[in-house]
Amino acid sequence: MKNKAFLPLLEQLCMIAFFAVAAALCLRGFVLANTISENRQIKDRAVVEAQNAAEVIKAVRYDADAAAARMSFEKTDDGTLCIRYNENWESTDDPQATCFTLYAKRTESNAAGLGTAEITVLHRDKTVFSITTSWQEVSYEEEP
């Protein structure tokens, strides 16, 4: 009789162990899905910010002062344009609060009359997104 009383307890322990393993696997899956979702949100926002910067740079033909008037660009010593963002994608001047950084650097073009710039968005010094933008560089000469 004592052996038969032990079988339901063993069955209960097996069920608890099975559900504990299943719960652990599900929890791991949810954590992985959350991480993927957060990374996708960061990349999506980085794409939007890079595209906005590309449009401004094309419109002003990489004029740093005009670009700073339209977006909060800062010009570095080497001519690179930079915007720092906090974790909520709001521009900031505080280096310690910087979570994302957008850099726009003028690059050499292979075609005459075409200006190009490389725009890169970093998340804590890791590249999230990069895009190259181009514009026509035209000079208007006065007619005699």
GUBAFI-745154 format. One record per residue (C-alpha): residue number from 1; residue in one letter; x negated, y, z. Coordinates in steps of 0.1 Angstrom, whole numbers, m for minus. Each point is the difference from the previous one (the first is absolute). Layout:
BEGIN
[zadren NUM, "A", [X, Y, Z]]
...
//
This chain:
BEGIN
[zadren 1, "M", [0, 0, 0]]
[zadren 2, "K", [m28, 24, 7]]
[zadren 3, "N", [m14, m4, m35]]
[zadren 4, "K", [33, 10, m15]]
[zadren 5, "A", [2, 32, 21]]
[zadren 6, "F", [m35, 10, m14]]
[zadren 7, "L", [11, m1, m37]]
[zadren 8, "P", [24, 30, 1]]
[zadren 9, "L", [m27, 20, 17]]
[zadren 10, "L", [m26, m10, m26]]
[zadren 11, "E", [25, 9, m28]]
[zadren 12, "Q", [6, 34, 16]]
[zadren 13, "L", [m38, 6, 2]]
[zadren 14, "C", [m4, m9, m37]]
[zadren 15, "M", [27, 24, m11]]
[zadren 16, "I", [m15, 28, 21]]
[zadren 17, "A", [m34, m7, m15]]
[zadren 18, "F", [14, 0, m36]]
[zadren 19, "F", [19, 32, 5]]
[zadren 20, "A", [m30, 17, 16]]
[zadren 21, "V", [m22, m9, m30]]
[zadren 22, "A", [28, 12, m24]]
[zadren 23, "A", [4, 33, 19]]
[zadren 24, "A", [m38, 6, 0]]
[zadren 25, "L", [m1, m5, m38]]
[zadren 26, "C", [30, 23, m5]]
[zadren 27, "L", [m16, 26, 22]]
[zadren 28, "R", [m32, m1, m19]]
[zadren 29, "G", [20, 3, m33]]
[zadren 30, "F", [18, 31, 13]]
[zadren 31, "V", [m33, 16, 11]]
[zadren 32, "L", [m15, m6, m34]]
[zadren 33, "A", [30, 14, m18]]
[zadren 34, "N", [m1, 31, 22]]
[zadren 35, "T", [m37, 5, m8]]
[zadren 36, "I", [6, m4, m37]]
[zadren 37, "S", [29, 25, 2]]
[zadren 38, "E", [m21, 26, 18]]
[zadren 39, "N", [m28, m4, m25]]
[zadren 40, "R", [25, 4, m29]]
[zadren 41, "Q", [15, 32, 16]]
[zadren 42, "I", [m35, 15, 3]]
[zadren 43, "K", [m9, m8, m36]]
[zadren 44, "D", [33, 13, m13]]
[zadren 45, "R", [m5, 33, 19]]
[zadren 46, "A", [m36, 2, m12]]
[zadren 47, "V", [12, m4, m36]]
[zadren 48, "V", [25, 28, 4]]
[zadren 49, "E", [m26, 23, 15]]
[zadren 50, "A", [m26, m8, m26]]
[zadren 51, "Q", [25, 6, m28]]
[zadren 52, "N", [10, 34, 15]]
[zadren 53, "A", [m37, 10, 3]]
[zadren 54, "A", [m5, m12, m36]]
[zadren 55, "E", [28, 22, m13]]
[zadren 56, "V", [m13, 31, 19]]
[zadren 57, "I", [m35, m6, m12]]
[zadren 58, "K", [12, m3, m36]]
[zadren 59, "A", [21, 31, 3]]
[zadren 60, "V", [m29, 21, 13]]
[zadren 61, "R", [m27, m17, m20]]
[zadren 62, "Y", [m20, m8, 32]]
[zadren 63, "D", [m1, 36, 12]]
[zadren 64, "A", [m7, m5, 37]]
[zadren 65, "D", [16, 33, 11]]
[zadren 66, "A", [31, m6, m20]]
[zadren 67, "A", [3, m36, 12]]
[zadren 68, "A", [m4, 12, 36]]
[zadren 69, "A", [29, 24, m5]]
[zadren 70, "R", [23, m28, m12]]
[zadren 71, "M", [m12, m28, 24]]
[zadren 72, "S", [m21, 1, 31]]
[zadren 73, "F", [m32, m8, m17]]
[zadren 74, "E", [m34, 8, 15]]
[zadren 75, "K", [m30, 4, m22]]
[zadren 76, "T", [m32, m18, 12]]
[zadren 77, "D", [m36, 11, m8]]
[zadren 78, "D", [m3, m24, m30]]
[zadren 79, "G", [33, 13, m16]]
[zadren 80, "T", [22, m28, 11]]
[zadren 81, "L", [35, 9, 11]]
[zadren 82, "C", [12, m17, 32]]
[zadren 83, "I", [33, m3, 20]]
[zadren 84, "R", [1, m16, 34]]
[zadren 85, "Y", [32, m16, 13]]
[zadren 86, "N", [10, m12, 34]]
[zadren 87, "E", [18, m33, 5]]
[zadren 88, "N", [33, 16, m10]]
[zadren 89, "W", [m14, 12, m33]]
[zadren 90, "E", [0, 37, 11]]
[zadren 91, "S", [m31, 20, m10]]
[zadren 92, "T", [m23, 7, 29]]
[zadren 93, "D", [m33, 18, 6]]
[zadren 94, "D", [m9, m20, 30]]
[zadren 95, "P", [m26, m27, m9]]
[zadren 96, "Q", [9, m22, 30]]
[zadren 97, "A", [37, 0, m10]]
[zadren 98, "T", [m9, m10, m36]]
[zadren 99, "C", [15, m33, m10]]
[zadren 100, "F", [1, 4, m38]]
[zadren 101, "T", [m22, 20, m23]]
[zadren 102, "L", [5, 10, m36]]
[zadren 103, "Y", [m30, 9, m21]]
[zadren 104, "A", [0, 15, m35]]
[zadren 105, "K", [m33, 1, m18]]
[zadren 106, "R", [m6, 14, m35]]
[zadren 107, "T", [m16, m26, m22]]
[zadren 108, "E", [m17, 1, m34]]
[zadren 109, "S", [23, m5, m30]]
[zadren 110, "N", [m10, m19, m31]]
[zadren 111, "A", [22, 22, m22]]
[zadren 112, "A", [m6, 36, m9]]
[zadren 113, "G", [25, 24, 14]]
[zadren 114, "L", [13, m25, 26]]
[zadren 115, "G", [m5, 5, 37]]
[zadren 116, "T", [3, m30, 24]]
[zadren 117, "A", [1, m5, 37]]
[zadren 118, "E", [0, m31, 22]]
[zadren 119, "I", [26, 1, 29]]
[zadren 120, "T", [m5, m25, 28]]
[zadren 121, "V", [20, m5, 32]]
[zadren 122, "L", [m17, m15, 30]]
[zadren 123, "H", [15, m16, 31]]
[zadren 124, "R", [m27, 1, 27]]
[zadren 125, "D", [m28, m1, m26]]
[zadren 126, "K", [16, m29, m19]]
[zadren 127, "T", [12, 8, m36]]
[zadren 128, "V", [38, m4, m3]]
[zadren 129, "F", [5, 14, m34]]
[zadren 130, "S", [m19, 17, m28]]
[zadren 131, "I", [11, 17, m32]]
[zadren 132, "T", [m17, 19, m28]]
[zadren 133, "T", [17, 31, m14]]
[zadren 134, "S", [m8, 20, m31]]
[zadren 135, "W", [9, 34, m15]]
[zadren 136, "Q", [m8, 20, m30]]
[zadren 137, "E", [m26, 27, 4]]
[zadren 138, "V", [9, 26, m25]]
[zadren 139, "S", [m15, 34, m4]]
[zadren 140, "Y", [19, 27, m17]]
[zadren 141, "E", [m21, 24, m21]]
[zadren 142, "E", [13, 34, m8]]
[zadren 143, "E", [7, 5, m37]]
[zadren 144, "P", [m18, 30, m16]]
//
